[in-house]
Amino acid sequence: MLLVVILCCFRQAIAEQHKVVIAANPYHQQEYDSLLDGRSCFDVNDYQTPYAHRATIELLLICKALHLGGLNAELSFWHTPNYTRALLETKKGSVAMSSETVWFTDLQQDELVYVSDAVIEAQEFEKGFYIQQSRLAEVEQVLQTAQQQGKSLLSALTQFSVISSRRWWLDWKTLNQLGFATIHSSKIDNMCNMMAKKRGDILFVELVMNGSQGLPYSCNKINLMPIQGVKVRIPQSRHYIVSKKYPNSQAIYTALQTGLRAIRASGEMSKLLYPVEENRVKVRAWSSLTP
């Protein structure tokens, strides 16, 4: 009789397990695996590591939220090259959700997905102007001289070109509204190569969810650092989405919402935005440019 009860419980546990397929860039998945380092996501509480950046932290947050929301989730990945493709596959129901949060404007009047509470509130998402470390002192001297002459930071900074992508429509719009000369490239690796070849001056990179002291950014073995003292607050929120076409989507969405609210209430969301407290204090004092 006891064996029958155990088997029934075992079958029930299997039945309650939800397969959650997530659209993710393969490199981001690789970095996420390095962040986990063989641990379960809910055992990761130290985010001060080079493997902690927005792509990996947002994946970690999904896993933690589903766990805290009571969902017995088995996560797997559907590789997609970029944000736009991940959004498309989620709307089609090929996957349960994208590994990345999504700009609210991309979701207005969208009946195909459930939209989570804001993971990053409007004005919380802060971006900086990144440049090769070898040029950092030169550019910061230009800004300092401009300020001494009574000129604005923006007028000095717009002397330099910014490499970005038209596909990143909000970045592109913001940079053009600020008056920057923008240079289009479709992939981040190409952008970094262009920086190395001096075919552009600056990359516009998020400051949030960076687990390294000093907020460095690296790609293709090219090391970039933020220009000190200046940032842009993005006036839009970011959200997770769950496809309504995906099996058990309501259960996944409910668990995600429950977990996210628990994480925010605990104060951990603030820690995830700026894992290194010294970075948070420094960036808070920087001037924010407004389009």
C-alpha positions in Angstrom: 0.0 0.0 0.0 2.9 2.3 0.9 4.5 1.7 -2.5 1.3 2.6 -4.2 1.1 5.9 -2.3 4.8 6.7 -3.2 4.2 5.9 -6.9 1.1 8.1 -6.9 3.0 11.0 -5.3 5.8 10.5 -7.8 3.5 10.6 -10.8 1.8 13.7 -9.4 5.1 15.5 -9.0 6.0 14.7 -12.6 2.6 15.8 -13.8 3.0 19.1 -12.0 6.4 19.9 -13.6 6.1 22.6 -16.2 8.4 22.7 -19.2 9.3 26.4 -19.8 11.2 27.0 -23.0 13.0 30.4 -23.1 14.2 32.2 -26.2 17.8 33.2 -25.5 21.0 34.2 -27.4 23.4 31.2 -27.2 26.2 33.4 -25.9 23.9 34.7 -23.1 23.0 31.1 -22.1 26.7 30.2 -22.0 27.4 33.2 -19.7 24.4 32.3 -17.6 25.8 28.7 -17.1 29.1 30.3 -16.0 27.2 32.5 -13.5 25.5 29.5 -12.1 28.7 27.5 -11.9 26.8 24.2 -11.3 24.5 25.7 -8.7 20.7 26.1 -8.7 19.5 29.6 -9.5 18.1 30.1 -6.0 21.5 29.4 -4.5 23.1 32.3 -6.4 23.0 35.4 -4.2 26.4 37.1 -5.0 26.2 39.1 -8.2 29.7 40.7 -8.0 31.2 38.7 -10.9 32.1 39.5 -14.5 29.4 36.9 -15.5 26.7 39.1 -13.9 25.3 41.5 -16.5 21.8 42.2 -17.8 21.5 39.2 -20.0 22.5 36.7 -17.3 20.8 38.5 -14.4 17.5 38.7 -16.3 17.7 34.9 -16.9 18.5 34.3 -13.3 15.6 36.5 -12.2 13.2 34.4 -14.3 14.4 31.2 -12.7 14.2 32.6 -9.2 10.8 34.2 -9.7 9.3 30.9 -11.0 10.7 29.0 -8.1 9.5 31.6 -5.5 6.1 31.6 -7.3 5.7 27.9 -6.6 6.2 26.5 -10.1 8.1 23.3 -10.6 9.7 24.6 -13.8 12.0 22.7 -16.1 13.8 25.4 -18.1 15.2 24.8 -21.5 16.4 27.2 -24.3 15.5 28.0 -27.8 18.4 29.9 -29.4 17.6 33.2 -31.1 20.0 35.8 -32.4 18.5 38.9 -31.0 15.8 40.8 -29.0 13.5 41.1 -32.0 13.5 37.4 -32.9 13.0 36.4 -29.3 10.0 38.7 -29.1 8.6 37.2 -32.3 9.0 33.6 -31.2 7.3 34.4 -27.9 4.3 35.9 -29.7 4.1 32.9 -31.9 4.0 30.6 -28.9 7.2 28.7 -30.0 8.6 29.5 -26.6 7.0 30.5 -23.2 9.0 33.7 -22.9 12.0 35.7 -23.9 15.1 35.7 -21.6 15.2 39.5 -21.9 12.8 42.0 -20.5 10.9 44.0 -23.2 10.3 47.7 -23.6 6.7 48.6 -22.6 6.2 50.4 -25.9 6.8 47.1 -27.8 3.9 45.6 -25.9 1.1 48.2 -26.1 -2.2 46.7 -27.2 -0.6 43.3 -27.7 -3.2 40.5 -27.0 -0.8 37.7 -27.7 1.2 37.9 -24.4 0.8 38.3 -20.7 2.9 41.3 -19.4 4.6 41.2 -16.0 4.9 44.0 -13.6 7.8 46.3 -14.4 11.1 44.6 -13.7 13.0 47.9 -14.4 10.8 50.9 -13.8 10.8 54.0 -16.0 13.8 56.1 -15.2 15.6 53.2 -13.5 17.2 51.9 -16.7 20.4 54.0 -16.9 22.8 54.0 -19.8 26.3 55.4 -20.2 28.7 56.5 -22.9 31.5 53.9 -23.3 34.8 54.4 -24.9 38.1 52.6 -25.3 40.1 52.8 -22.1 43.1 54.2 -23.9 41.0 57.2 -25.0 39.1 57.8 -21.7 41.4 60.4 -20.2 41.4 62.4 -23.5 37.6 62.5 -23.8 37.1 63.3 -20.1 39.6 66.2 -20.5 37.4 67.5 -23.4 34.4 67.5 -21.1 36.2 69.1 -18.2 37.5 71.9 -20.4 34.0 72.5 -21.9 32.5 72.8 -18.4 35.3 75.3 -17.4 34.4 77.4 -20.4 30.7 77.4 -19.3 29.6 74.9 -22.0 27.2 72.1 -21.4 28.3 68.4 -21.1 26.0 67.6 -23.9 27.5 70.1 -26.4 30.9 68.7 -25.6 29.9 65.1 -25.8 28.1 65.4 -29.1 31.5 66.2 -30.8 31.9 62.4 -30.7 30.1 59.9 -32.8 28.1 57.0 -31.3 27.8 53.5 -32.9 24.4 51.9 -32.4 21.8 50.0 -34.3 18.5 51.2 -35.9 17.0 48.0 -34.6 17.5 49.3 -31.0 14.9 51.9 -31.8 14.7 53.5 -28.4 18.5 53.9 -28.2 18.6 55.3 -31.8 15.7 57.7 -31.1 17.3 58.9 -27.8 20.7 59.5 -29.3 19.3 61.4 -32.3 17.1 63.5 -30.0 20.2 64.4 -28.0 22.0 65.5 -31.2 24.6 62.8 -31.6 26.0 61.7 -35.0 25.0 58.0 -35.1 26.6 55.2 -37.0 24.6 52.1 -37.7 25.8 48.5 -37.2 23.6 45.5 -36.8 25.6 43.5 -34.3 27.3 44.3 -31.1 30.5 42.4 -32.1 30.7 44.5 -35.2 30.3 47.7 -33.2 33.2 46.8 -30.9 35.4 46.0 -33.9 34.5 49.4 -35.4 35.5 51.1 -32.1 38.9 49.3 -32.3 39.4 50.5 -35.8 38.4 54.1 -34.8 35.4 54.1 -37.1 33.3 55.5 -34.3 34.0 57.0 -30.9 31.4 55.8 -28.4 29.1 52.9 -27.5 25.8 53.5 -25.6 25.7 50.8 -23.0 23.6 50.0 -20.0 25.0 50.8 -16.6 22.5 48.7 -14.7 23.0 45.0 -13.8 26.8 45.1 -14.1 28.5 43.0 -11.5 32.0 44.4 -12.0 33.7 47.1 -10.1 34.0 50.3 -12.2 31.3 49.2 -14.7 33.6 47.9 -17.5 32.2 46.5 -20.7 34.0 44.0 -22.9 33.3 42.4 -26.3 35.6 40.7 -28.8 38.4 41.2 -26.2 38.0 45.0 -26.5 37.7 46.7 -23.1 35.5 49.8 -22.8 34.9 52.0 -19.8 32.1 54.6 -19.1 32.9 58.3 -19.4 32.6 59.5 -15.9 30.0 62.0 -14.8 27.3 61.6 -17.5 24.4 59.2 -18.1 21.0 58.9 -19.6 17.9 57.7 -17.8 15.5 55.9 -20.2 11.9 57.0 -19.6 10.4 53.6 -20.2 9.9 50.5 -18.2 10.9 46.9 -19.1 8.8 43.8 -18.5 8.8 40.1 -19.0 6.3 38.6 -21.3 4.7 35.1 -21.4 3.1 33.8 -24.6 -0.6 33.2 -24.3 -0.3 30.5 -26.9 2.2 28.4 -24.9 0.9 25.5 -22.8 0.1 26.3 -19.2 0.9 29.9 -19.9 -1.5 31.2 -17.2 0.3 29.1 -14.5 3.7 30.3 -15.7 2.6 33.9 -15.7 1.0 33.7 -12.2 4.1 32.1 -10.7 6.4 34.7 -12.5 4.3 37.6 -11.1 4.2 36.1 -7.6 8.0 35.6 -7.6 8.8 39.0 -9.0 6.7 40.7 -6.3 8.4 38.7 -3.6 11.9 39.6 -5.0 11.0 43.3 -5.1 9.5 43.3 -1.6 12.6 41.7 -0.2 14.8 44.4 -1.6 16.8 42.0 -3.9 15.6 43.8 -7.0 17.5 46.9 -6.0 20.6 44.8 -5.4 20.2 43.2 -8.9 20.1 46.6 -10.6 23.4 47.6 -9.0 25.2 44.6 -7.6 28.2 46.7 -6.6 27.1 49.4 -4.2 30.0 51.6 -5.0 28.9 51.7 -8.6 25.3 52.7 -7.5 26.6 55.6 -5.4 28.9 56.8 -8.2 26.3 56.7 -10.9 23.7 58.4 -8.8 25.8 61.5 -8.7 26.3 61.6 -12.5 24.4 64.2 -14.5 21.6 62.8 -16.6 21.1 64.1 -20.1 17.5 64.7 -21.2 16.5 64.5 -24.9 
